[in-house]
């Protein structure tokens, strides 16, 4: 026997359909409906008939959608998996090196099983935490995952629930923690049946995706319960070591206890229950340190947040691209401030936004912020999905890596970055509805046409070739140029791990000098100094006579008594004895 349950304050009748039989459900307290069905259990396919209207629709809390987001749900017995990670404990986020990957393009096969075969490589690279882009069910067989609709169901094209558990279990066997990107600010337009059951969305707020997820209106207590239960499920039933919350600035919530505070509090309670350490990381456009302050200090209790100001400052000085939102950056002063203060816009006027933006970071460790030169957004949201290595020369790409791994923040890589992968990461979808697919394709062209791009140069998201182009080519690692970059990443990662001053999160200890006119920057981390030359002329810098270069990006970098000589576009890291 299996008990089927669903929260549904809107309908007058609910039935659970199994094969051709509809079992009436009874309404209970709190607008929950339930039905006990004999001969149902793990592996049973079912759907809900709402007010008798056909077709039956998936369970909002479906654990598996083996027939796609429009098909019936399948019962999963989470207790049936044989975990072997009972002694596992994730390393602290402060010591982490994250690697963001997309299951569909990480390997030629695009499955969890194939990704599992690359874990030894990631561990050898020095990675401590693998961060998966969303894996919950989304329309079609390919997509970024941010238009998911069945939040509790792992995407079947990747392998489904059992494959996801095997992947996480294997990560732990290889000494790798696993984080999952979850999307609670919106749902995709295709396969989203939540509105049939209850007020999951509200007209009170409008977002880029339509009505906002209901976090504060009538019925929001159950919507928040739905989302918190989803987060706890990934941690408890799939043994994930943490979550990355997509675009929390799009959470529309004026409640006395903000949804983020509720979520982080419940995650801490699960930590106490399981004895395991979990990380909760927010992606935010707010430049608000309250997100990562403890609730006892008036914050929301997130462990860390992405730091786009560091990314934007770094990329603009390397590429010279100051278009769009990059127009608020582009100076050596911005880069220096981001290294010392995390936020460049910390309560000052932002021209692109035309308003005062942000708040100063005070009394917080740099461990509360992730630093990166690339991620899925900053690569994939370019018109043609160019990586940094497509925009700058090899030497500047090396400088980016050196600064990411010597900066005070928790470093993160995006898949393939470490060998300057030739494949782009473009925006791709697989909407089965032809009308929706056409709207997505046309919308992408219009979006970039406004920036001066020819519509013919914009990859069609619906074209399978856009997806295939975005797959990593692992064989190219043997190519000399790619092997050189991979070796450089191994060296900067090893450097970070072998020098405690580089993992010190104190922002107060960081000293940065720079010249706007001469395009150089020097950052002091304990006994290490990182010197970057971004001009087209050699740089000669005075250093203590007993100093020793521990890593340099160019063989021509030399020390001459009390001076360091750097050729154009180079970086040197030396130890002051």
Number of C-alpha atoms within 10 A of each C-alpha: 9 14 11 19 18 19 21 23 16 14 14 10 16 24 22 26 18 17 11 7 10 17 17 18 21 15 19 11 7 10 15 14 20 19 18 16 16 9 9 16 16 13 12 15 21 25 23 28 23 20 14 14 11 9 12 20 24 27 27 24 18 21 22 28 27 21 13 20 26 21 18 23 28 22 18 18 13 16 8 9 13 10 14 12 14 8 7 16 16 20 16 13 23 21 18 23 21 25 24 22 20 24 25 27 24 22 20 15 14 19 22 25 17 17 20 18 13 13 21 16 11 17 16 11 18 19 22 24 28 25 24 18 22 25 28 27 30 35 25 17 16 22 23 22 24 21 22 28 25 30 25 24 26 26 29 23 20 23 17 21 24 15 17 23 22 19 22 24 25 19 24 24 15 16 19 26 28 26 27 24 23 24 22 21 20 23 23 15 16 18 20 20 19 19 12 16 18 18 20 22 23 19 13 12 15 14 14 8 14 14 15 22 28 25 25 20 18 12 16 18 12 19 21 20 15 17 19 19 16 18 25 19 15 18 23 17 13 20 23 26 26 26 23 24 21 21 17 20 15 20 20 20 18 11 10 8 11 16 22 21 19 16 22 23 17 16 24 17 12 17 15 11 9 11 10 17 18 26 21 25 27 25 19 18 17 17 24 20 24 17 25 23 19 16 17 8 10 12 17 23 24 25 21 26 26 22 24 23 24 29 23 27 26 26 27 21 19 21 15 14 15 17 13 9 12 17 15 21 28 21 19 23 18 21 27 22 17 22 28 21 20 29 25 29 22 19 15 13 14 18 13 13 11 8 11 13 19 19 17 16 17 9 11 16 19 25 23 24 26 29 27 26 25 23 20 20 12 18 20 20 15 16 20 17 22 18 26 23 19 15 15 15 13 20 17 25 24 26 22 22 23 27 22 27 25 26 29 29 31 27 27 24 24 19 20 24 22 23 23 23 23 19 18 24 30 28 25 24 25 20 21 13 11 11 9 14 18 15 10 18 18 15 12 18 20 16 14 18 16 10 11 9 14 12 17 9 12 22 20 23 23 21 14 13 12 20 24 18 15 20 24 21 16 13 8 15 18 12 10 10 13 21 16 17 22 20 14 20 21 15 17 21 21 14 18 20 17 11 15 11 18 20 23 20 21 17 22 11 14 17 15 19 13 18 13 10 9 14 18 21 20 20 22 22 24 16 13 21 21 22 27 27 26 24 15 11 13 15 22 15 14 12 18 13 14 10 19 16 17 11 19 23 21 16 10 11 20 16 19 12 12 12 16 22 17 26 21 19 25 26 28 23 23 21 19 16 10
